[in-house]
Amino acid sequence: MPIKLLLMPFEQKIKRLTKRAPLPTALVLVILITVVLTCTSVTIYYTSGASKLDLSRPGFESERTEVRTNETSKTYDTTSPIDQAAINEFLKEYDERTQDIQQYGDFHDQALDDASLQLTDRSSP
């Protein structure tokens, strides 16, 4: 019987294996596909340079502390009645945000400047 298996073409061996043990064959196939896809994604992660930008990796504790956090958006009480004071407060914040957006102006060469993208501190020259 083992000699017969050696002489059997590869396709017939695969068909015989899948008929005899379909679940283990499927599991092995799924694990192989998973390993190949994982290796591919990790390779792309390192070769694309994304790993250099990932501050969650170990060893970047000092850089994480230097990252500025954006101010959180103000939340509004949804249960209280809407009165003139609440409307005025909202309009004041709305006008401030509108002015911030209008400072950027139209798209031009300086629209992608580090200062306009807030990549540098505004206090530094």
Rosetta blueprint (number, residue, H / E / L):
1 M L
2 P H
3 I H
4 K H
5 L H
6 L H
7 L H
8 M L
9 P L
10 F H
11 E H
12 Q H
13 K H
14 I H
15 K H
16 R H
17 L H
18 T H
19 K H
20 R H
21 A L
22 P H
23 L H
24 P H
25 T H
26 A H
27 L H
28 V H
29 L H
30 V H
31 I H
32 L H
33 I H
34 T H
35 V H
36 V H
37 L H
38 T H
39 C H
40 T H
41 S H
42 V H
43 T H
44 I H
45 Y H
46 Y H
47 T H
48 S L
49 G L
50 A H
51 S H
52 K H
53 L H
54 D L
55 L L
56 S L
57 R L
58 P L
59 G L
60 F L
61 E H
62 S H
63 E H
64 R H
65 T H
66 E H
67 V L
68 R L
69 T L
70 N L
71 E L
72 T L
73 S L
74 K L
75 T L
76 Y L
77 D L
78 T L
79 T L
80 S L
81 P L
82 I L
83 D L
84 Q H
85 A H
86 A H
87 I H
88 N H
89 E H
90 F H
91 L H
92 K H
93 E H
94 Y H
95 D H
96 E H
97 R H
98 T H
99 Q H
100 D H
101 I H
102 Q H
103 Q L
104 Y L
105 G L
106 D L
107 F L
108 H L
109 D H
110 Q H
111 A H
112 L H
113 D L
114 D L
115 A L
116 S L
117 L L
118 Q L
119 L L
120 T L
121 D L
122 R L
123 S L
124 S L
125 P L
